[in-house]
Amino acid sequence: MELLEILKKIAVPRPDHSETLDQVAAFLKELLTSWNIPFTVQGFTLRPYNFLLLGLSIFILGLLFFLFIYKKKPILALITVLVLPLILIAETELNITLVSGLITKPGENIVIGFQAPDAVREIIFAGHYDSKTDFYDHVQREIITKLLPLFLLLGIGLSIWVFFVRRYDSLKKKSFTIATLILAAVFTIYSFFGFLRLGGFVFMNEEDESPGVIDNGTAVVTLLALARDINQGKVNIGKSNITLLISSGEEVGLQGARFYAQQRFAEKKPELPTMLVNLELVAQNGNMVYWEKVVKLFSSYKADPDLISRINTVWKEISGNPMDSIDRLSDDSYEFGVVGIPFITVGHSGKPGLGMGGFHRQTDNFERLNPKNLKLMIRTLERFIESYR
């Protein structure tokens, strides 16, 4: 089966809550079996609606904040404002399931391994097979996130203001009251945009669903091609153990990668030096890029300088161009940064074209695909493996 034919089988809307995701997983396992490539399936508990439930919680807090300001209950309003970031930190940074664990389903990672005799290192290549349809694309949702500290300060300030209004008659003017309620309404409106940022997919129509061609079908196809070529002896892995992680749950908080990384590395450090090359937004137009850091809401990790240098050298040999860099992304490599595994995430810039915009919607389709870049990525990764002697 040719790579583009495989991509067509994968590139259908496959959000984590859908049966389509399970069907794609079954297809991948059947394909690997037909190629006589051994693999293991790593099962975990997937929370497919975690962002929707978190978004609803934020909006409810926003409504409560307005109610408490209206009722002139500043202590309750302040508590509401402070609870909002605590829930976000607990759910996104500390992985404490305060609300997101209400709905679960079985999730699967597909793991392929090739062992080298006398191995001196392990290289993990990763890409996720789930997709996402969202109210905002990558660029738009970043704007909502960046405004969060400003609106938290607004909420705290309004709570303090109402505290003093209750105590001083000079502050109980009608104009002050109206202004206070308007600002409280602004805070509540922002909480609704926060809901859309996390769970706005419930408002999207079927025709708006993302096929997930570039995010992240092409990464999966790249990993499959790498597995096939290694299995057929077309790639000399030398003294490197090669692991290919095809994860799910990336689009709902990196859940599959977290489970894999925690299971392998949280309590037991790797016996061999281990590194990760993560694939995102592969085979759209443009030059090869890497992301300088990977982020969650309040924390980040930087890409490994040695991996940047080595992949850049290989890419320059193949294409004649150095890699470009992009500031930040949220992807599976974050979970490897948490457990101390050096990482890099690579893809393509999308220029000319939509660049980093237009994902999580219908515009992530086959019109964005650059088949030449798909072949170049496979060749680059294979040459990268062979660059270790």
Rosetta blueprint (number, residue, H / E / L):
1 M L
2 E L
3 L H
4 L H
5 E H
6 I H
7 L H
8 K H
9 K H
10 I H
11 A L
12 V L
13 P L
14 R L
15 P L
16 D L
17 H L
18 S L
19 E H
20 T H
21 L H
22 D H
23 Q H
24 V H
25 A H
26 A H
27 F H
28 L H
29 K H
30 E H
31 L H
32 L H
33 T H
34 S H
35 W L
36 N L
37 I L
38 P L
39 F L
40 T E
41 V E
42 Q E
43 G E
44 F E
45 T E
46 L E
47 R L
48 P L
49 Y L
50 N H
51 F H
52 L H
53 L H
54 L H
55 G H
56 L H
57 S H
58 I H
59 F H
60 I H
61 L H
62 G H
63 L H
64 L H
65 F H
66 F H
67 L H
68 F H
69 I H
70 Y H
71 K L
72 K L
73 K L
74 P H
75 I H
76 L H
77 A H
78 L H
79 I H
80 T H
81 V H
82 L H
83 V H
84 L H
85 P H
86 L H
87 I H
88 L H
89 I H
90 A H
91 E H
92 T H
93 E H
94 L L
95 N L
96 I L
97 T L
98 L L
99 V L
100 S H
101 G H
102 L H
103 I L
104 T L
105 K E
106 P E
107 G E
108 E E
109 N E
110 I E
111 V E
112 I E
113 G E
114 F E
115 Q L
116 A L
117 P L
118 D L
119 A L
120 V L
121 R E
122 E E
123 I E
124 I E
125 F E
126 A E
127 G E
128 H E
129 Y L
130 D L
131 S L
132 K L
133 T L
134 D L
135 F L
136 Y L
137 D L
138 H H
139 V H
140 Q H
141 R H
142 E H
143 I H
144 I H
145 T H
146 K H
147 L L
148 L H
149 P H
150 L H
151 F H
152 L H
153 L H
154 L H
155 G H
156 I H
157 G H
158 L H
159 S H
160 I H
161 W H
162 V H
163 F H
164 F H
165 V H
166 R L
167 R L
168 Y L
169 D H
170 S H
171 L H
172 K L
173 K L
174 K H
175 S H
176 F H
177 T H
178 I H
179 A H
180 T H
181 L H
182 I H
183 L H
184 A H
185 A H
186 V H
187 F H
188 T H
189 I H
190 Y H
191 S H
192 F H
193 F H
194 G H
195 F H
196 L H
197 R H
198 L H
199 G H
200 G H
201 F H
202 V H
203 F H
204 M L
205 N L
206 E H
207 E H
208 D H
209 E L
210 S L
211 P L
212 G L
213 V H
214 I H
215 D H
216 N H
217 G H
218 T H
219 A H
220 V H
221 V H
222 T H
223 L H
224 L H
225 A H
226 L H
227 A H
228 R H
229 D H
230 I H
231 N H
232 Q L
233 G L
234 K L
235 V L
236 N L
237 I L
238 G L
239 K L
240 S E
241 N E
242 I E
243 T E
244 L E
245 L E
246 I E
247 S E
248 S L
249 G L
250 E H
251 E H
252 V H
253 G L
254 L L
255 Q H
256 G H
257 A H
258 R H
259 F H
260 Y H
261 A H
262 Q H
263 Q H
264 R H
265 F H
266 A H
267 E L
268 K L
269 K L
270 P L
271 E L
272 L L
273 P L
274 T E
275 M E
276 L E
277 V E
278 N E
279 L E
280 E L
281 L L
282 V L
283 A L
284 Q L
285 N L
286 G L
287 N L
288 M E
289 V E
290 Y E
291 W E
292 E E
293 K E
294 V E
295 V E
296 K L
297 L L
298 F L
299 S L
300 S E
301 Y E
302 K E
303 A L
304 D L
305 P H
306 D H
307 L H
308 I H
309 S H
310 R H
311 I H
312 N H
313 T H
314 V H
315 W H
316 K H
317 E H
318 I H
319 S H
320 G L
321 N L
322 P L
323 M L
324 D E
325 S E
326 I E
327 D E
328 R E
329 L E
330 S L
331 D L
332 D L
333 S H
334 Y H
335 E H
336 F H
337 G H
338 V H
339 V L
340 G L
341 I L
342 P L
343 F E
344 I E
345 T E
346 V E
347 G E
348 H E
349 S L
350 G L
351 K L
352 P L
353 G L
354 L L
355 G L
356 M L
357 G L
358 G L
359 F L
360 H L
361 R L
362 Q L
363 T L
364 D L
365 N L
366 F H
367 E H
368 R H
369 L L
370 N L
371 P H
372 K H
373 N H
374 L H
375 K H
376 L H
377 M H
378 I H
379 R H
380 T H
381 L H
382 E H
383 R H
384 F H
385 I H
386 E H
387 S L
388 Y L
389 R L
